């Protein structure tokens, strides 16, 4: 199965997944919360606002035919921590029976 995580601010039910979401600076708090764990940006980066603006301006929504390639699109809020985002994805996979609790336990035991 194919899953497309949609990292975005919390979405209203009426939102089209083909439209850009929210102001570009919505990502800034997430970047700041990750601190040194963010691979390329920090809240202290002097060009952060400009980088986020350019990234948002370059946004290209998935076309309908691309969206149909996925079995599900999971909305993951930008305001969530990485741990919360992971829980959101796991919960959605469990709801769809694409992941079992047993498989989840087994993968945790392998660490």
N, C-alpha and C positions, 0 to 999 in steps of 0.2 A: 504494500500500500504506500501511497505517497502522501506526505503531510507537509503543508506549507505553513510555518509559523508566521504570524502577522504581528510583528512588534509595533505596537501603536498605543497611543493613549487609550484609556477605556473608551469603547465605542458605543454610541447609541445604536439601538436595534435597527434604525433606518439607514445606517451608514452603508455606502457602497464600497466594497473592497477594491474598487478600481480607482478610487479618488485619493489624492494625497490627504494625509491626516494631520491636523493640528499644526501649530506653528513650529518651525524648525527648532526653536530653542527648547521645545519640550524634552529633547534628549539631554540637555545640559545637566539636570539634576541626577539622571542615571549615570552619566559620565563621572560626575563629581563623587557619587556614592561608591563607585568602583575604585576610586583612588588610583594607586599604582597598578591595580589589576587590569585597568583598561589598556589594551595593547598599544594604542597610538595617541590617545588624547588625554588631557587632564583639564580639570576646571580652571587651572591657572594658565593654560595655554592662551597667549595673547590673541591668537587668531580664532579661538573656538567659535565665537558667534559667526564670523565670516565663513568658516569651514562648514558649520551646520546649515547656514543659508545656501551655500553652493550645493551642498548635498541634497537639500530639499528641492532646489531649483532643477536639479538633474533627475529628479524622481520620474520614473516611467512606470505607470501602473501595469499590472499583468493584463494581457488581453484575455477576452472571454475564452478563447481556445486554449490559452495557457492555464487558466483557472480550472478548466475541465480535466486537466491532466492529474489533478490532485483528488484524493479521496476525501480530504478534509482540509479546511483552513482553520487553524487554531489562533484565536485572538489572544495575544499576550500583551499586557499593559506595560508601556514604557516605564511607568512609575513603580513597577514591581522590582524587587531585588532579584538577583539571578536565582537565588534559592526559591523565591516565590514563583518566578517564571517557570522554573523546572517543575515545581509542584503543579502549576496550572497545566502544563503539557502532559505530565504523567496522569493527572486526574482525568483529562479529556481522553487520553488513550485507554484508561481503565473503563470509562463510561461507554466507550465504543467496543469494548471487549477486544481491543487490538493489543492489549497488554494485560497479563494476568497478575494478580497479587503474588502468586507463587513465583512467576518469572522475575518479578521485582525483588522479592526476597532473595532469590537465588543470585541475582546480579549483585545485590548488596553484600552477600556472603563471600563473593569472589574477590572483594577488595583486599 
